[in-house]
Amino acid sequence: MFFSKTFFTILIILLNFQLRAQVTDSTYTNPIEDVSNIGDPYVLQDGDMYYLYATSNTVVNRGFFVWSSKNLVEWQRHWLAFDNKLAGNGWGKNDFWAPEVIKLDSTYYMVYSARASDGKLKLALAKSDNPLGPFKNFKTPLLDSSLACIDGDFFLDSDGKLYLFYVLDCSENIVNGKHVSQIYVQQMMPHSFYLIGEPVLCLTPSQSWEHPYGDWQWNEGPYAMKYEGIYYLMYSANYFASVDYSIGYATASSPFGPWIKSQDNPILKSDLSIGVSGPGHNSAAYSPDGKELFVVYHTHTDPNNPSGDRILNIDRMHFRYGTLTIDGPTRTPQPLPGGATLSPVEQDKRQGRVGKFDLLKCYPNPFNKGTNIEVNLPKSQFAVVEIIDLKGRQVKKLWSAFTKKGRHRFHWAGDDDQGKSVSSGIYICQLHTPEINQVKKISLIK
C-alpha cells in the first residue's frame, strides 16, 4: 500500500496534537486560580466530593466562603458556609479566621477563630447537616480560656477518641517577656465536645528557622495525622505576611506527645526564583483514587509584596520510613491527582475551544435601568447565576436551583440581595454549574 509524504506529514501533526492534548488535559499548575484572596485553606473529603473552607478576605468580618470540587484542581465557589448575620451566629464580631470542618456521623462541625465582643480572639464551634452550610453556632466559645486562641484542628484517632489542637496566640500569650504562639492539645468528647483533662503543650518555637529569639514568635496552624502508628503534627512558623512563613512537622507516639520536631524542617518554604513566597497553614487530602496524598496550602499572591492576600496550592506529600516529605513548592505543570479528570469545559478551555461555549450573555451592556441575562445550558443540571463586585463579594443571587437544559433568561435591575440600588460601576455576572464557570463584565451607568 502506498502512502504519500503528505499523508505521513498530516499523520505526524495529528499525533503530536493528540499528545499535546493528553499532556495538557492531564496536568494542573499551581497556584490554583479558582480560589484566591484567601488564607488557611482546609479541605474536607466527603464521599467523591471535596469541600474547601478558608479565611475569606473579602468577608473576613462576616464569615467564610466554601468551595467544592471533584478533582482538587477545579473549584466552584458557593455562598457563605458560615454567616454571622444569620440569627444565632452573632457571637463573633470580626476577624473570622481559619475554619476547619469535621464530619461525625451525618453532622458537620466547624471550628473557627473569631474576635468576640470582649475583643479577644477565641475558638467557636458551629454545626450543619450539609457541608455547604449554613453552619449555625453550637458552642461559643469552645474553650473557656482567658487567653487568645486561634487555629483549631480536630483529630479523630483510630480508637474513636477526639482531640483538639489549637494555638495560644502571641497577641496575648507572653512567655519570658516575649509574645509567643504555642500549640496545645486537649481531648474532647465526640458530639458533645466537652473537655477531658487538661491542655498539654505540644510545640513552641525552638528551631533556628523559626527565629526563636525574636520578641514575636510563632508556631501555629496545626494539622494532625496518623500513619502506621506514628502521629504527625504539621505546623507553620514565622509571621504569616513574611516571606519566611514556612511549614514544618513533628512526630510522636501519642497525641499528647512528647512531640519531636523533624531535623529536616522546614519541609516547605519560599522559593522566590519560581515566584513562591510564604507557603503555610496547610491541610491534606487524598486523591480521588485514594492512592496519593496532597498537601493543601496557601502562598502569597504577590511574592514581591507578602500580605494577607494569598492563593491556593496543592502538591504531593509522602510518608517514608517515619519521615514526611513534600514534592514542592511547584510552579510547573504537575500530573493530575490519581483518579481525577478535568471537566469538559476545562478541557475545551485548555484546547482553545472555549469559544464554542458562549453560554452567558448580558444585554444591554452598559445598562442603566436593567439588563437581561441569558443562560444556555448544554444539559439539565444545578445552576447558579449571581452578580458579584470586583472584590468577589456577592451583590445579587439571581438563581440557584436545578435547571433544565436550554435557554433561560433572568433580569437584574441593578439592586442587591436586600433590594437596594447599587452604585454605578463594573460588576461581574457569573454562571456556576458543576462543570461550568463563566463570567461576563457588565457596566451599570446612572
C-alpha positions in Angstrom: 0.0 0.0 0.0 1.3 3.4 -1.0 1.2 6.4 1.4 2.3 9.8 0.2 4.7 12.1 2.1 1.8 14.5 2.7 -0.2 11.7 4.4 2.6 11.0 6.8 3.1 14.7 7.5 -0.6 15.0 8.4 -0.5 11.9 10.5 2.5 13.2 12.5 0.8 16.6 13.0 -2.4 14.8 14.3 -0.4 12.5 16.6 1.6 15.5 18.0 -1.7 17.4 18.6 -3.2 14.4 20.4 -0.1 14.0 22.5 -0.1 17.7 23.4 -3.8 17.4 24.2 -3.2 14.4 26.5 -0.4 16.3 28.4 -2.5 19.5 28.7 -5.6 17.6 29.8 -3.7 15.5 32.4 -1.9 18.3 34.4 -2.5 21.1 36.7 -0.3 24.1 37.6 0.0 26.0 40.9 -1.4 28.3 42.1 -5.0 27.1 41.8 -6.5 30.3 40.5 -10.2 29.3 41.2 -9.5 30.1 44.9 -7.9 33.5 45.5 -7.7 36.2 48.2 -7.8 33.6 51.0 -5.7 32.1 53.7 -5.5 29.0 55.9 -7.2 26.5 53.4 -8.8 23.4 54.8 -10.1 20.5 52.6 -12.8 18.1 53.8 -13.2 14.9 51.8 -16.8 13.6 51.8 -17.6 10.8 49.5 -16.5 11.7 46.0 -16.5 15.4 46.7 -14.0 17.8 48.2 -15.1 20.9 50.2 -12.7 23.8 50.9 -13.0 26.3 53.7 -10.7 29.2 54.2 -10.1 32.6 55.7 -12.1 34.6 53.2 -10.6 38.1 53.0 -13.5 39.8 51.2 -15.9 38.7 54.0 -13.4 38.3 56.8 -15.6 40.3 59.2 -18.7 38.3 58.3 -17.8 34.6 57.9 -16.4 32.0 55.4 -17.0 31.0 51.8 -17.0 27.4 50.8 -15.8 25.8 47.5 -16.5 22.4 46.1 -14.5 20.2 43.7 -14.4 16.7 42.3 -10.7 16.7 41.4 -8.8 19.0 43.8 -7.8 21.4 41.0 -11.1 22.9 39.7 -13.1 24.7 42.4 -16.6 26.2 42.4 -17.2 28.9 45.0 -20.6 28.8 46.8 -22.1 31.4 49.2 -21.1 31.7 52.8 -20.9 28.4 54.7 -20.9 30.4 57.9 -22.5 33.9 58.1 -22.5 35.8 61.3 -25.5 37.8 60.1 -27.7 34.7 60.4 -29.8 34.5 63.5 -27.8 32.9 66.4 -24.5 33.5 64.7 -23.7 36.9 66.1 -21.2 35.8 68.8 -18.2 36.6 66.7 -17.8 40.3 65.7 -14.9 40.2 63.2 -11.6 38.6 62.2 -13.2 35.3 61.2 -10.1 33.1 60.6 -9.0 29.5 59.8 -12.2 27.4 59.6 -11.9 23.6 59.7 -14.7 21.1 59.3 -15.0 17.5 60.7 -17.9 15.1 59.9 -19.2 12.9 62.8 -21.9 10.5 61.7 -24.1 12.7 59.5 -23.3 16.1 61.1 -20.6 18.6 60.1 -18.9 20.6 62.8 -16.9 23.7 62.0 -14.3 25.0 64.4 -13.2 28.6 63.7 -11.5 31.6 65.2 -13.2 35.0 65.7 -12.9 38.1 67.8 -15.5 38.1 70.5 -17.3 41.1 72.0 -14.6 41.4 74.6 -12.0 42.0 71.9 -10.3 38.7 72.4 -9.6 36.1 69.7 -11.3 32.8 70.6 -12.4 29.5 69.2 -16.0 28.7 68.4 -17.9 25.7 67.1 -20.8 25.6 64.6 -22.6 22.7 63.0 -24.7 21.9 59.9 -26.3 18.9 58.2 -24.7 20.0 54.9 -21.0 20.6 54.1 -22.1 23.7 52.2 -23.8 25.1 55.2 -25.4 27.1 56.6 -23.4 26.4 59.8 -25.1 27.6 63.0 -23.2 28.3 66.2 -23.2 25.4 68.6 -20.7 26.2 71.3 -19.4 29.8 71.8 -16.7 30.0 72.9 -15.4 26.5 72.5 -12.7 26.9 75.1 -13.1 28.9 78.4 -9.7 30.5 78.1 -8.7 33.9 79.3 -6.0 34.0 76.6 -6.4 34.5 72.8 -6.9 31.2 71.0 -6.8 30.6 67.2 -6.3 27.8 64.6 -8.4 24.9 65.9 -7.8 21.5 64.4 -9.8 18.4 65.2 -8.1 15.0 65.1 -10.2 11.8 65.3 -8.0 8.9 66.3 -8.5 5.3 65.1 -9.8 4.4 68.5 -12.6 6.9 68.3 -11.0 9.5 70.6 -11.3 13.1 69.6 -8.6 15.7 70.1 -8.5 19.4 69.6 -5.2 21.0 68.6 -5.1 24.8 68.9 -2.9 27.8 69.3 -2.4 30.2 72.2 -1.9 33.3 70.1 1.1 35.5 70.6 -1.1 38.7 70.8 -1.6 37.8 74.5 0.5 34.7 75.2 3.6 36.1 76.9 6.5 33.7 77.6 9.6 35.0 79.3 8.6 38.5 78.3 8.1 37.6 74.6 5.0 37.3 72.5 4.9 33.6 71.6 2.3 31.5 69.7 2.3 27.9 71.0 0.4 24.8 70.0 -1.6 22.9 72.6 -3.8 19.7 72.5 -6.8 18.7 74.7 -9.1 15.6 74.4 -12.8 16.2 73.9 -15.9 14.1 73.9 -17.2 13.5 70.4 -20.6 15.1 69.6 -20.8 17.0 73.0 -17.3 18.4 72.7 -16.9 18.5 76.4 -13.2 18.9 77.5 -11.4 16.0 79.1 -8.4 16.5 81.3 -6.0 19.5 81.0 -4.4 21.1 77.9 -0.9 19.8 77.0 1.8 21.9 75.3 2.8 20.3 72.1 5.1 22.8 70.3 6.8 26.1 70.9 9.2 28.0 68.6 12.6 26.3 69.1 14.4 25.6 65.8 16.6 28.3 64.1 14.4 28.7 61.1 11.5 29.7 63.5 13.5 32.7 64.8 13.0 31.5 68.5 14.9 34.5 69.9 12.7 37.3 68.5 10.3 39.4 70.5 7.4 37.8 68.5 7.5 34.1 67.7 5.0 31.7 66.0 4.2 28.0 65.9 0.6 28.0 64.5 -1.7 26.3 62.0 -1.6 22.8 63.5 -2.7 19.8 61.3 -2.6 16.3 62.9 -2.4 13.0 61.0 -1.5 9.4 61.8 0.3 6.9 59.6 1.4 3.4 60.6 1.1 4.1 64.3 3.1 7.4 64.2 1.4 10.7 64.9 2.5 13.6 62.7 1.8 17.3 63.6 2.3 19.7 60.7 2.5 23.4 61.6 3.6 26.8 60.3 6.2 29.1 61.8 7.1 32.8 61.4 4.8 35.8 60.6 2.0 35.0 58.1 2.8 38.1 55.9 6.6 37.3 55.8 8.5 35.6 53.1 9.9 33.4 55.9 6.5 31.8 56.6 7.1 28.0 56.2 5.8 24.6 57.1 7.5 22.0 59.4 6.3 18.9 61.3 6.9 16.9 64.4 6.3 13.3 65.3 5.1 11.5 68.5 3.8 8.1 69.7 0.7 9.8 71.3 -1.4 12.8 70.5 -0.1 14.2 73.8 3.5 13.8 72.8 6.2 14.4 73.5 6.5 15.9 70.1 9.9 15.8 68.4 10.4 18.3 65.5 12.0 17.0 62.4 15.6 17.9 61.7 14.5 18.3 58.0 12.3 21.3 58.8 11.1 23.4 57.1 9.8 20.9 54.6 8.0 23.6 52.5 9.4 27.1 52.2 9.7 30.1 49.9 11.4 29.9 46.5 11.4 33.4 45.1 13.2 32.1 42.0 9.9 30.5 40.9 7.6 33.1 42.4 6.7 31.3 45.7 6.5 33.2 48.9 5.3 32.2 52.4 3.9 28.7 51.9 2.0 27.8 55.0 -1.1 26.9 57.1 -1.9 23.6 55.5 -4.3 20.7 55.5 -4.1 17.4 53.5 -6.3 15.3 51.2 -6.1 12.1 49.3 -6.5 11.9 45.5 -9.9 10.7 44.1 -8.5 7.2 43.8 -7.2 7.3 47.3 -3.6 6.4 46.3 -1.9 9.8 46.6 -1.7 12.3 49.4 -1.7 16.0 48.7 -0.8 18.9 51.0 -3.2 21.9 50.6 -1.6 25.2 51.5 -1.6 29.0 50.7 1.2 31.2 49.3 1.3 35.0 48.9 -0.5 36.1 45.8 2.2 38.7 45.1 5.6 37.3 46.2 7.2 40.7 46.0 4.6 42.1 48.4 3.8 39.5 51.0 0.5 40.2 52.8 -2.8 38.6 53.9 -3.8 38.3 50.2 -3.0 34.6 49.5 -3.8 31.9 47.0 -4.4 28.1 46.9 -1.7 25.5 46.1 -1.6 21.7 46.2 1.4 19.4 46.0 2.2 15.7 46.5 3.2 14.6 50.0 4.7 11.3 51.2 5.3 9.3 54.3 8.6 7.5 54.0 10.2 5.5 56.8 8.8 7.7 59.6 9.5 11.0 57.7 7.2 13.4 55.9 8.3 14.9 52.5 6.6 17.3 50.0 7.3 17.4 46.3 7.2 21.2 46.2 6.6 24.0 46.1 5.9 23.8 42.4 5.1 26.2 39.6 5.4 23.9 36.6 2.7 21.5 35.3 2.1 18.5 37.6 0.2 15.3 36.9 -3.4 15.5 37.9 -4.2 13.7 41.2 -4.8 10.0 40.7 -8.3 9.2 39.5 -9.0 12.9 38.7 -10.3 14.1 35.3 -10.9 17.6 34.1 -14.4 18.8 33.4 -15.4 19.0 29.6 -15.4 22.8 29.9 -11.9 23.0 31.3 -10.7 20.6 28.6 -12.2 22.8 25.9 -10.7 25.8 27.6 -7.2 24.3 27.5 -7.5 23.3 23.9 -8.7 26.7 22.8 -12.2 25.5 22.1 -13.9 27.6 24.8 -15.3 29.9 22.1 -17.8 27.3 21.2 -19.4 27.5 24.6 -20.7 31.1 24.9 -23.3 30.1 27.5 -23.8 33.5 29.1 -25.0 36.7 27.5 -25.8 40.1 29.1 -27.7 42.8 27.2 -27.9 45.8 27.1 -24.4 46.3 28.3 -23.6 49.0 29.5 -27.1 49.5 31.1 -29.0 52.0 33.2 -32.3 50.7 34.4 -31.7 46.9 34.0 -30.0 44.2 32.0 -31.2 40.9 30.6 -29.0 37.8 31.4 -29.4 34.8 29.1 -28.0 31.4 30.0 -27.8 28.5 27.6 -27.2 25.2 29.5 -26.0 22.2 27.4 -27.7 19.8 29.7 -30.0 19.8 32.8 -28.0 20.5 35.9 -27.8 22.6 39.1 -27.0 26.2 38.1 -26.2 29.4 40.0 -26.5 32.8 38.4 -25.2 35.7 40.5 -23.9 39.2 40.4 -20.6 39.9 42.2 -18.5 43.0 42.6 -14.8 43.4 41.6 -13.7 42.2 45.1 -15.6 38.9 44.7 -18.4 39.8 47.0 -21.9 38.7 46.1 -24.2 41.5 45.2 -27.3 39.7 44.0 -28.1 36.0 43.6 -30.5 35.7 40.7 -30.9 31.9 40.5 -29.8 28.8 42.4 -31.7 25.6 41.5 -31.7 22.5 39.3 -32.3 23.9 35.9 -33.4 22.2 32.7 -31.3 22.1 29.5 -31.7 25.0 27.2 -32.1 28.8 27.3 -33.1 30.7 30.4 -33.5 34.4 30.8 -33.1 36.5 34.0 -33.2 40.2 34.7 -31.1 42.3 37.0 -32.4 45.7 37.9 -29.2 47.0 39.5 -30.1 46.1 43.0 -28.6 44.0 45.8 -30.0 41.0 47.8 -31.8 43.4 50.0 -33.5 45.2 47.1 -31.4 48.4 47.4 -30.0 50.0 44.3 -26.2 49.7 43.9 -23.9 52.4 42.7 -22.5 52.8 39.2 -19.6 50.7 38.2 -18.3 47.5 36.8 -19.9 44.2 38.1 -19.4 40.6 37.2 -22.2 38.3 36.1 -21.2 34.7 36.9 -22.7 31.3 35.9 -21.8 28.3 38.0 -22.6 24.6 37.4 -20.7 21.5 38.4 -18.9 21.7 35.0 -19.1 25.4 34.0 -17.8 28.6 35.4 -18.3 31.6 33.1 -18.3 35.3 33.8 -19.2 38.5 31.9 -18.3 42.0 32.9 -21.3 44.4 32.9 -21.3 48.2 33.4 -24.0 50.0 35.4 -24.2 53.7 34.4 -26.5 56.0 36.3 
